[in-house]
Amino acid sequence: MFLRETIVGERARKIAVDGPFFGPAWPEEIAARVARIEVHSTHVYEDDADYSEFRGFDADGNEIAPRVRVVGY
């Protein structure tokens, strides 16, 4: 996997509540605390199915949201 995108600030909080494929659909109480979202994706040449994974962090850098995988990139 590789870090495909980092989203921060207000944009991260808005995306946090969006449903797949564009967001992880975290509950509002988690989304309100998100300061950064990292989107990790598999490499095309990996044996696993293609997917992207959303990871949510607070302002202190703690991962605060459950990881959400969506099919594709």
Buried (B, 14 or more C-beta within 10 A) or exposed (E): EEEEEEBEEEEBBEBBBBEBEEBBBBEEEBBEBBBBBBBBBBEEEEEEEEBBBBBBBBEEEEEBBEEBEBEEE
